[in-house]
Amino acid sequence: MTPPTEPAEPTEPAAQPGPAPLRFGYGTNGLADLRLDDALALLADLGYDGVGLTLDHMHLDPLAPDLAARTRQVGRRLAALGLEVTVETGARYVLDPRRKHGPSLLDPDPADRSRRADLLLRAVRVAADLGAHAVHCFSGTLPPGTDEATAWNRLAEALTPVLEAATAADIPLAVEPEPGHLLATLADFHRLRHALGDPSHLGLTLDLGHCQCLEPLPPADCVRAAAPWLRHVQIEDMRRDHHEHLPFGEGEIDFPPVLAALAATGYDALTVVELPRHSHAGPHYAETSLPFLRAAARPYSSAPLSDQAPSAPTSAFLDGAPSAPLGPPFP
């Protein structure tokens, strides 16, 4: 007779993995008074993981001669400093010295729209050469006398060759909802995504301050709703209904739950500080921003995913959802 089997020792349930560690960068549009080499050295010395590189006349000018050679030089410098990079295209006057962010992808003149598309194509090539996480872009504001349907058609048409180039280079094109622009909200991003047939290389730049400014859900819930499309994240403080990028602690955002939500999504690209109006004191804000972010992320850095707040309903961002009221354009 077979002796009875001893009952198995109870086993502890497998521990769930903690959230992904966040990696922080700083945008060069907030260090415009520094030479690019000095800005990169500063960020590396301060302990940043990477940089949001805005292509501009003072930082890797995308229109000056020998772009490929200059890009290789920047790539070597980034590698030597151990910095990752996302390429940003929000320079105010890089294409037109008299029109901020002009021309845009929505302009009535096809030649002007082509100039903006060409800048984005250059940015894709730069990003590919640098091994960047993504190329950031935005739609632009609705031109006077242009109806929204026409503007949406122009946007989709102008972005099509850029997406083709991004797909060929395997670089995500990360569109940013920008207050005051045609594409201003997460719902607007989904409108563009569907219009283009949901291409795999079309992603989202989520500015967490913009969520505080005008999205219908709180920033942490915006993060959870946007998670499948996140390719680039920008961060700063901000107040409701007021589009002004503020240093941390000067706005209304409660950062620990926002960063916990971001980490819990598994997002593993850069989260870049976006303070373009503070270049006059850029080194100071670069120095103070990283300790703030690390402290805000610390309470959640080792918490299991089961302890994170549940996802909020995402109906505000699904098909057919109305856009939130547009805030003022970025100053």
Backbone hydrogen bonds in HBPLUS format (Angstrom, degrees):
<---DONOR---> <-ACCEPTOR-->    atom                        ^
c    i                          cat <-CA-CA->   ^        H-A-AA   ^      H-
h    n   atom  resd res      DA  || num        DHA   H-A  angle D-A-AA Bond
n    s   type  num  typ     dist DA aas  dist angle  dist       angle   num
A0020-ALA N   A0263-ALA O   3.12 MM 243  4.95 145.0  2.25 132.6 123.1     1
A0271-THR N   A0023-ARG O   2.85 MM 248  6.11 147.9  1.96 155.5 166.0     2
A0049-ASP N   A0024-PHE O   2.84 MM  25  5.49 149.5  1.93 163.3 172.3     3
A0025-GLY N   A0271-THR O   2.89 MM 246  5.83 159.5  1.93 131.8 133.0     4
A0273-VAL N   A0025-GLY O   2.90 MM 248  6.19 163.9  1.93 134.3 133.3     5
A0052-GLY N   A0026-TYR O   3.13 MM  26  5.85 163.6  2.16 116.5 121.0     6
A0027-GLY N   A0273-VAL O   2.98 MM 246  5.83 151.3  2.07 154.7 157.9     7
A0030-GLY N   A0027-GLY O   3.02 MM   3  5.66 163.0  2.05 115.8 121.2     8
A0028-THR N   A0052-GLY O   2.87 MM  24  6.12 163.7  1.90 159.7 159.6     9
A0031-LEU N   A0028-THR O   2.93 MM   3  4.81 161.4  1.96 105.5 109.0    10
A0034-LEU N   A0031-LEU O   3.10 MM   3  5.67 165.4  2.12 120.0 123.3    11
A0038-ASP N   A0035-ARG O   3.05 MM   3  5.24 114.7  2.49 100.7 116.3    12
A0039-ALA N   A0035-ARG O   2.85 MM   4  6.13 156.9  1.91 157.1 164.8    13
A0040-LEU N   A0036-LEU O   2.91 MM   4  6.15 163.5  1.94 158.2 161.4    14
A0041-ALA N   A0037-ASP O   3.05 MM   4  6.22 160.8  2.08 144.7 150.1    15
A0042-LEU N   A0038-ASP O   2.93 MM   4  6.11 157.0  1.99 147.6 153.9    16
A0043-LEU N   A0039-ALA O   3.06 MM   4  6.33 164.4  2.08 152.3 155.2    17
A0044-ALA N   A0040-LEU O   3.01 MM   4  6.23 161.3  2.05 152.1 157.2    18
A0045-ASP N   A0041-ALA O   2.93 MM   4  6.08 161.7  1.96 150.4 155.6    19
A0046-LEU N   A0042-LEU O   2.95 MM   4  6.19 147.0  2.06 148.5 157.7    20
A0048-TYR N   A0043-LEU O   3.03 MM   5  5.44 157.6  2.08 161.1 156.1    21
A0047-GLY N   A0044-ALA O   3.15 MM   3  5.21 145.6  2.27  99.7 109.8    22
A0084-GLU N   A0049-ASP O   2.96 MM  35  6.26 165.6  1.98 137.5 141.1    23
A0051-VAL N   A0084-GLU O   2.92 MM  33  6.31 142.4  2.06 137.4 145.9    24
A0086-THR N   A0051-VAL O   3.08 MM  35  6.53 149.9  2.17 155.6 161.1    25
A0053-LEU N   A0086-THR O   2.83 MM  33  6.09 147.3  1.93 167.4 175.1    26
A0088-GLU N   A0053-LEU O   2.78 MM  35  5.59 175.2  1.78 134.8 136.1    27
A0055-LEU N   A0088-GLU O   3.14 MM  33  6.47 157.0  2.19 166.5 160.2    28
A0056-ASP N   A0059-HIS O   3.04 MM   3  5.09 172.5  2.05 138.4 140.8    29
A0059-HIS N   A0056-ASP O   3.09 MM   3  5.09 139.2  2.27 100.3 112.2    30
A0070-ARG N   A0066-ASP O   2.97 MM   4  6.21 164.0  2.00 156.6 161.6    31
A0071-THR N   A0067-LEU O   2.78 MM   4  5.91 150.1  1.87 149.4 158.4    32
A0072-ARG N   A0068-ALA O   3.01 MM   4  6.27 154.6  2.07 145.0 151.0    33
A0073-GLN N   A0069-ALA O   3.12 MM   4  6.42 152.4  2.20 143.5 150.7    34
A0074-VAL N   A0070-ARG O   3.02 MM   4  6.33 157.8  2.07 147.1 152.5    35
A0075-GLY N   A0071-THR O   2.83 MM   4  6.08 157.8  1.88 151.9 158.8    36
A0076-ARG N   A0072-ARG O   2.96 MM   4  6.24 153.5  2.03 147.6 153.6    37
A0077-ARG N   A0073-GLN O   3.09 MM   4  6.39 153.3  2.17 144.2 151.5    38
A0078-LEU N   A0074-VAL O   2.84 MM   4  6.13 160.3  1.88 157.6 162.7    39
A0079-ALA N   A0075-GLY O   2.98 MM   4  6.16 161.6  2.01 148.3 153.2    40
A0080-ALA N   A0076-ARG O   2.95 MM   4  6.14 156.0  2.01 144.9 151.5    41
A0081-LEU N   A0077-ARG O   3.03 MM   4  6.22 147.1  2.14 145.3 153.7    42
A0082-GLY N   A0078-LEU O   2.90 MM   4  5.95 116.4  2.31 138.9 155.5    43
A0083-LEU N   A0078-LEU O   3.00 MM   5  5.12 163.7  2.03 146.2 147.8    44
A0082-GLY N   A0079-ALA O   3.20 MM   3  4.99 145.2  2.33  93.8 104.0    45
A0133-HIS N   A0085-VAL O   2.98 MM  48  6.46 153.8  2.05 154.6 160.9    46
A0087-VAL N   A0134-ALA O   3.11 MM  47  6.35 157.3  2.16 170.7 164.5    47
A0136-HIS N   A0087-VAL O   2.83 MM  49  6.21 163.8  1.85 162.0 167.7    48
A0101-HIS N   A0092-ARG O   2.56 MM   9  4.70 161.3  1.59 136.3 143.5    49
A0102-GLY N   A0099-ARG O   3.02 MM   3  5.01 153.2  2.10 128.7 122.6    50
A0112-ASP N   A0109-ASP O   3.01 MM   3  5.29 123.8  2.34 104.4 118.3    51
A0113-ARG N   A0109-ASP O   3.11 MM   4  6.52 159.9  2.15 155.4 161.1    52
A0114-SER N   A0110-PRO O   2.92 MM   4  6.12 149.3  2.02 142.9 151.7    53
A0115-ARG N   A0111-ALA O   3.07 MM   4  6.35 139.7  2.24 138.0 148.0    54
A0115-ARG N   A0112-ASP O   3.10 MM   3  5.08 123.7  2.43  94.3 108.5    55
A0116-ARG N   A0112-ASP O   3.25 MM   4  6.66 155.5  2.31 150.9 155.7    56
A0117-ALA N   A0113-ARG O   2.96 MM   4  6.25 162.4  1.99 150.0 155.5    57
A0118-ASP N   A0114-SER O   2.78 MM   4  5.92 150.3  1.87 144.0 152.2    58
A0119-LEU N   A0115-ARG O   3.09 MM   4  6.37 148.9  2.19 139.8 147.3    59
A0120-LEU N   A0116-ARG O   3.12 MM   4  6.50 154.6  2.18 148.5 154.9    60
A0121-LEU N   A0117-ALA O   2.88 MM   4  6.22 148.5  1.98 146.3 155.8    61
A0122-ARG N   A0118-ASP O   2.89 MM   4  6.17 155.6  1.95 149.7 155.9    62
A0123-ALA N   A0119-LEU O   2.90 MM   4  6.18 150.8  1.98 143.0 151.8    63
A0124-VAL N   A0120-LEU O   2.91 MM   4  6.21 147.2  2.02 144.5 152.6    64
A0125-ARG N   A0121-LEU O   3.13 MM   4  6.47 158.4  2.18 146.6 151.5    65
A0126-VAL N   A0122-ARG O   2.91 MM   4  6.22 160.0  1.95 152.9 158.7    66
A0127-ALA N   A0123-ALA O   2.82 MM   4  5.99 163.2  1.85 149.2 154.2    67
A0128-ALA N   A0124-VAL O   2.90 MM   4  6.11 157.6  1.95 149.5 155.3    68
A0129-ASP N   A0125-ARG O   3.01 MM   4  6.23 158.8  2.05 147.5 153.0    69
A0130-LEU N   A0126-VAL O   2.90 MM   4  6.14 142.7  2.04 148.3 159.3    70
A0131-GLY N   A0127-ALA O   2.90 MM   4  5.85 117.8  2.30 140.9 155.6    71
A0132-ALA N   A0127-ALA O   2.92 MM   5  4.83 167.4  1.94 142.3 144.8    72
A0131-GLY N   A0128-ALA O   3.33 MM   3  5.15 148.1  2.44  93.9 103.0    73
A0135-VAL N   A0172-PRO O   2.94 MM  37  6.35 155.6  2.00 162.3 170.3    74
A0174-ALA N   A0135-VAL O   2.70 MM  39  5.80 163.1  1.73 154.5 160.1    75
A0137-CYS N   A0174-ALA O   3.15 MM  37  6.34 143.9  2.29 142.4 140.5    76
A0176-GLU N   A0137-CYS O   2.77 MM  39  6.05 155.7  1.83 159.5 167.5    77
A0182-LEU N   A0140-GLY O   3.02 MM  42  6.36 168.6  2.04 152.9 150.0    78
A0146-THR N   A0143-PRO O   3.12 MM   3  5.57 154.7  2.19 139.8 137.7    79
A0151-ALA N   A0147-ASP O   3.07 MM   4  6.37 158.7  2.11 150.7 157.4    80
A0152-TRP N   A0148-GLU O   2.85 MM   4  6.12 160.5  1.89 158.4 162.3    81
A0153-ASN N   A0149-ALA O   3.11 MM   4  6.34 155.2  2.18 144.9 151.4    82
A0154-ARG N   A0150-THR O   2.94 MM   4  6.24 157.7  1.99 151.0 157.2    83
A0155-LEU N   A0151-ALA O   2.91 MM   4  6.15 158.6  1.95 150.5 156.4    84
A0156-ALA N   A0152-TRP O   3.06 MM   4  6.27 168.0  2.08 150.7 152.9    85
A0157-GLU N   A0153-ASN O   2.97 MM   4  6.12 162.5  2.00 150.2 155.5    86
A0158-ALA N   A0154-ARG O   2.83 MM   4  5.95 165.9  1.85 155.1 158.9    87
A0159-LEU N   A0155-LEU O   3.03 MM   4  6.12 152.1  2.11 148.1 155.1    88
A0160-THR N   A0156-ALA O   3.23 MM   4  6.22 129.2  2.50 138.8 149.5    89
A0163-LEU N   A0159-LEU O   2.83 MM   4  6.05 158.4  1.88 161.3 167.1    90
A0164-GLU N   A0160-THR O   3.00 MM   4  6.27 151.7  2.08 148.0 156.3    91
A0165-ALA N   A0161-PRO O   3.02 MM   4  6.23 155.7  2.08 142.5 148.0    92
A0166-ALA N   A0162-VAL O   2.84 MM   4  6.10 157.6  1.89 148.7 155.7    93
A0167-THR N   A0163-LEU O   2.82 MM   4  5.94 154.7  1.88 146.3 152.9    94
A0168-ALA N   A0164-GLU O   3.00 MM   4  6.21 158.9  2.04 144.3 150.0    95
A0169-ALA N   A0165-ALA O   2.95 MM   4  6.18 147.5  2.06 144.8 153.7    96
A0170-ASP N   A0166-ALA O   2.83 MM   4  5.77 109.9  2.33 133.5 150.9    97
A0171-ILE N   A0166-ALA O   2.88 MM   5  5.00 165.6  1.90 145.8 149.5    98
A0170-ASP N   A0167-THR O   3.11 MM   3  4.83 147.1  2.22  94.6 104.6    99
A0173-LEU N   A0201-HIS O   2.83 MM  28  6.04 173.2  1.84 174.9 172.6   100
A0203-GLY N   A0173-LEU O   2.76 MM  30  5.71 174.1  1.76 147.5 148.9   101
A0175-VAL N   A0203-GLY O   3.06 MM  28  6.30 151.2  2.14 135.1 127.3   102
A0205-THR N   A0175-VAL O   2.86 MM  30  5.35 170.9  1.87 121.8 121.5   103
A0178-GLU N   A0183-LEU O   3.03 MM   5  6.46 155.4  2.09 145.6 141.0   104
A0181-HIS N   A0178-GLU O   2.96 MM   3  5.50 161.7  1.99 143.6 145.6   105
A0188-ASP N   A0185-THR O   3.09 MM   3  5.11 120.1  2.47  93.8 108.3   106
A0189-PHE N   A0185-THR O   3.06 MM   4  6.48 148.0  2.16 144.1 153.1   107
A0190-HIS N   A0186-LEU O   3.13 MM   4  6.49 155.4  2.20 149.4 154.5   108
A0191-ARG N   A0187-ALA O   3.09 MM   4  6.41 142.9  2.23 139.7 150.2   109
A0191-ARG N   A0188-ASP O   3.09 MM   3  4.92 119.1  2.48  90.5 106.2   110
A0192-LEU N   A0188-ASP O   3.05 MM   4  6.43 157.7  2.10 153.3 157.5   111
A0193-ARG N   A0189-PHE O   2.88 MM   4  6.14 162.7  1.91 151.9 157.5   112
A0194-HIS N   A0190-HIS O   2.98 MM   4  6.07 164.6  2.00 147.2 150.1   113
A0195-ALA N   A0191-ARG O   3.03 MM   4  6.18 154.6  2.10 142.9 150.5   114
A0196-LEU N   A0192-LEU O   3.02 MM   4  6.22 144.6  2.14 151.6 159.8   115
A0198-ASP N   A0193-ARG O   2.75 MM   5  4.91 162.3  1.78 158.9 153.2   116
A0197-GLY N   A0194-HIS O   3.08 MM   3  5.02 159.0  2.12 101.7 108.1   117
A0202-LEU N   A0199-PRO O   3.18 MM   3  5.55 167.9  2.19 114.9 117.3   118
A0204-LEU N   A0229-TRP O   2.82 MM  25  5.48 145.1  1.94 163.1 156.0   119
A0231-ARG N   A0204-LEU O   2.98 MM  27  5.51 165.6  2.00 155.4 150.9   120
A0232-HIS N   A0204-LEU O   3.27 MM  28  6.51 143.3  2.41 153.6 147.0   121
A0206-LEU N   A0232-HIS O   2.92 MM  26  6.41 154.3  1.98 157.3 156.1   122
A0234-GLN N   A0206-LEU O   2.97 MM  28  6.20 161.0  2.01 135.6 140.3   123
A0210-HIS N   A0207-ASP O   3.06 MM   3  5.34 121.8  2.41 102.0 116.0   124
A0211-CYS N   A0207-ASP O   3.27 MM   4  6.74 143.4  2.41 144.4 154.5   125
A0208-LEU N   A0234-GLN O   2.97 MM  26  6.25 166.7  1.99 155.2 151.4   126
A0212-GLN N   A0208-LEU O   3.32 MM   4  6.67 153.4  2.39 141.2 146.7   127
A0213-CYS N   A0209-GLY O   2.91 MM   4  6.18 146.1  2.03 144.0 154.7   128
A0214-LEU N   A0210-HIS O   3.01 MM   4  6.23 166.1  2.03 158.7 157.3   129
A0215-GLU N   A0211-CYS O   3.22 MM   4  4.88 144.4  2.36 118.7 128.3   130
A0241-ASP N   A0213-CYS O   2.88 MM  28  4.86 164.2  1.91 127.9 130.4   131
A0221-ASP N   A0218-PRO O   3.06 MM   3  5.44 120.2  2.43 109.2 123.4   132
A0222-CYS N   A0218-PRO O   2.95 MM   4  6.24 149.3  2.04 152.4 162.2   133
A0223-VAL N   A0219-PRO O   2.96 MM   4  6.25 153.6  2.03 151.8 157.8   134
A0224-ARG N   A0220-ALA O   3.24 MM   4  6.57 158.2  2.29 143.0 147.6   135
A0225-ALA N   A0221-ASP O   2.94 MM   4  6.14 157.9  1.99 148.1 154.5   136
A0226-ALA N   A0222-CYS O   2.86 MM   4  5.97 149.6  1.96 149.3 157.4   137
A0227-ALA N   A0223-VAL O   3.04 MM   4  5.87 118.4  2.43 141.9 155.4   138
A0229-TRP N   A0226-ALA O   2.95 MM   3  5.82 154.0  2.02 134.6 141.3   139
A0230-LEU N   A0227-ALA O   3.29 MM   3  5.26 163.0  2.32 107.1 112.0   140
A0272-VAL N   A0233-VAL O   2.85 MM  39  6.21 164.9  1.87 152.3 148.9   141
A0235-ILE N   A0272-VAL O   2.85 MM  37  5.88 149.0  1.94 144.7 144.2   142
A0274-GLU N   A0235-ILE O   3.00 MM  39  5.77 155.0  2.06 145.7 148.3   143
A0237-ASP N   A0246-LEU O   2.94 MM   9  4.82 158.2  1.99 157.1 150.0   144
A0246-LEU N   A0237-ASP O   2.91 MM   9  4.82 161.5  1.94 148.6 145.0   145
A0252-GLU N   A0238-MET O   2.99 MM  14  6.03 175.9  1.99 136.6 136.0   146
A0242-HIS N   A0239-ARG O   3.36 MM   3  5.58 154.4  2.43 128.8 124.0   147
A0244-GLU N   A0242-HIS O   2.94 MM   2  5.88 122.7  2.28 112.9  96.6   148
A0250-GLU N   A0247-PRO O   3.13 MM   3  5.85 155.9  2.19 143.8 144.6   149
A0258-VAL N   A0255-PHE O   3.02 MM   3  5.06 117.4  2.43 102.0 118.6   150
A0259-LEU N   A0255-PHE O   2.88 MM   4  6.02 168.5  1.89 174.0 175.3   151
A0260-ALA N   A0256-PRO O   2.93 MM   4  6.06 150.8  2.02 146.3 155.2   152
A0261-ALA N   A0257-PRO O   2.96 MM   4  6.07 155.7  2.02 138.9 144.8   153
A0262-LEU N   A0258-VAL O   3.00 MM   4  6.28 155.7  2.06 145.7 152.6   154
A0263-ALA N   A0259-LEU O   2.89 MM   4  6.07 164.1  1.91 149.2 153.2   155
A0264-ALA N   A0260-ALA O   2.93 MM   4  6.06 155.2  1.99 146.9 154.0   156
A0265-THR N   A0262-LEU O   3.23 MM   3  5.42 142.3  2.38 100.5 110.6   157
A0266-GLY N   A0263-ALA O   3.08 MM   3  5.60 157.8  2.14 113.6 120.3   158
A0278-HIS N   A0275-LEU O   3.13 MM   3  5.56 160.5  2.17 118.2 120.7   159
A0281-ALA N   A0278-HIS O   3.08 MM   3  5.68 155.4  2.14 113.9 120.8   160
A0282-GLY N   A0279-SER O   3.06 MM   3  4.33 164.3  2.09 105.5 101.2   161
A0284-HIS N   A0281-ALA O   3.08 MM   3  5.46 119.8  2.46 107.9 122.4   162
A0285-TYR N   A0281-ALA O   3.10 MM   4  6.44 163.9  2.13 159.6 164.2   163
A0286-ALA N   A0282-GLY O   2.84 MM   4  5.98 154.1  1.91 157.7 165.7   164
A0287-GLU N   A0283-PRO O   3.02 MM   4  6.11 150.1  2.12 138.3 146.0   165
A0288-THR N   A0284-HIS O   3.00 MM   4  6.31 151.3  2.08 148.9 156.8   166
A0289-SER N   A0285-TYR O   2.93 MM   4  5.71 146.5  2.04 140.6 148.2   167
A0293-LEU N   A0289-SER O   2.99 MM   4  6.27 163.0  2.02 156.7 160.8   168
A0294-ARG N   A0290-LEU O   2.94 MM   4  6.12 165.9  1.96 159.1 162.9   169
A0295-ALA N   A0291-PRO O   2.97 MM   4  6.04 157.9  2.02 144.4 150.4   170
A0296-ALA N   A0292-PHE O   2.91 MM   4  6.13 154.4  1.98 148.7 156.4   171
A0297-ALA N   A0293-LEU O   2.94 MM   4  6.11 144.0  2.07 145.2 154.4   172
A0298-ARG N   A0294-ARG O   3.03 MM   4  6.03 129.9  2.29 139.0 151.3   173
A0300-TYR N   A0297-ALA O   3.20 MM   3  5.81 146.6  2.32 116.9 125.6   174
A0301-SER N   A0298-ARG O   3.13 MM   3  5.03 158.2  2.18 105.8 112.6   175
A0303-ALA N   A0300-TYR O   3.37 MM   3  5.13 155.1  2.44  96.1 103.2   176
A0307-ASP N   A0304-PRO O   2.89 MM   3  5.56 155.9  1.95 119.4 126.8   177
A0308-GLN N   A0305-LEU O   3.03 MM   3  5.31 160.7  2.07 109.7 116.0   178
A0317-PHE N   A0314-THR O   2.90 MM   3  5.66 163.6  1.93 124.0 129.3   179
A0318-LEU N   A0315-SER O   3.32 MM   3  5.19 171.6  2.33 104.4 106.9   180
A0321-ALA N   A0318-LEU O   3.06 MM   3  5.78 157.4  2.11 146.1 145.2   181
